[in-house]
Structure formats: structure tokens, C-alpha cells
């Protein structure tokens, strides 16, 4: 249970950092940060593997890169949907 809460907290922080790096606000505030960070953590570790520092079973470097990728994909899809 504590590991799950830790992953949510780390996911929220990673989502916030990814938004700051890209200069875009994560939609949904804190909940959006958690979702982007958790999805990015999973995606980053799946694509890049497990390396770098670990906090609460989350590899920070691939998780951050995955969160950035998730946010880029989100804004790409939103831009495509509402551009017309």
C-alpha cells in the first residue's frame, strides 16, 4: 500500500517537472500531474528499461522522459482535435 502511494506521489512530482520542462500546464492540476507522471513512469520504463536512481520502485530518468513523452503526445492529440 505504501509503495502505491509513493508511486502516486513520485508520479505527481514527475508530471509537474515534465510540465515545467515543456512550459505547458498539465491539465487537471494535481490529478493530471499524477496521471501523466504515472503513465510516463510506466511508458519510460517500458521503452527505455530500468536505469538511473530509484525512488519507491520508480526509475527516475526513464520515468521523467516518459512523462515528457506522454505530455507531448497529449498536446499533439489535443492540437489535432481542436485545430480545425
NORDAFEN-V833083 format. One record per pair of residues at least 4 apart in sequence whose C-alpha atoms are under 8 Angstrom apart, sorted by the first residue. I is the first residue (numbers start at 1). GAP is how many residues later the second one is. Records with the same first field share a line. If there is no record, write none. Layout:
I: GAP, GAP
//
This chain:
1: 4
2: 4
3: 4, 53, 54
4: 4
5: 4
6: 4, 50
7: 4, 31, 49, 50, 51
8: 4, 26, 30
9: 4, 25
10: 4, 24, 27, 45, 48
11: 4, 22, 23, 24, 25, 26, 27, 30
12: 4, 18, 19, 20, 21, 22, 23, 24, 25, 26
13: 4, 20, 21, 24
14: 4, 19, 20, 23, 49, 50, 53
15: 4, 11, 17, 18, 19, 20, 21, 22, 49, 52, 53
16: 4, 10, 17, 21
17: 4, 47
18: 4, 46, 49, 50, 53
19: 4, 5, 6, 7, 49, 52
20: 4, 5
22: 46
26: 6, 7, 10, 45
27: 5, 6
28: 4, 5
29: 4
30: 4
31: 4
32: 4
33: 4
34: 4
35: 4
36: 4, 31, 34, 35
37: 4, 26, 27, 29, 30
38: 4, 29
39: 4, 27, 28, 31
40: 4, 23, 24, 25, 26, 27, 28, 29, 30
41: 4, 17, 18, 19, 21, 22, 23, 25, 26
42: 4, 21, 24
43: 4, 20, 23, 24
44: 4, 5, 18, 19, 20, 21, 22, 23
45: 4, 5, 14, 17, 18, 21
48: 14
49: 13
50: 9, 12
51: 8, 10, 11
52: 7, 8, 9, 10
53: 6, 7, 8
54: 4, 5, 6
55: 4, 5
58: 5
59: 4
60: 4
61: 4
62: 4
63: 4
64: 4
65: 4
66: 4
67: 4
68: 4
69: 4
70: 4
71: 4
72: 4
73: 4
74: 4
75: 4
76: 4
77: 4
78: 4
79: 4
80: 4
//
